[in-house]
Amino acid sequence: MKLKNILYRNYNSLSDNEREYYKENREKFELNTCDITNCIYYSDELVWEVEHLGYSALCEDAYKELTE
């Protein structure tokens, strides 16, 4: 399995093998999910300073929707 197979996909749509791969490699590749879309992103692609909006990590699209 390769990282590109799970990146930018919704965690809920992953197969059991893909979920296991995500869990095993989350720290190695610095991966996290957006709190709204539940999609997998690199941690540095997420907006983290959003506690005032009620979330801990948001992708850019979700952040724009909430702040416009």
PEZI-V387366 format. One line per field, one symbol per residue. psi: psi as a letter, one per 20 degrees, with the letter a starting at -180 (. if undefined). A space follows every 50 residues. Layout:
psi->???
This chain:
psi->qqhihipjqphiiqrgghggggghjghgjmqrqphgikqprqhiiqphmk hiijrhpqrhggggghi.
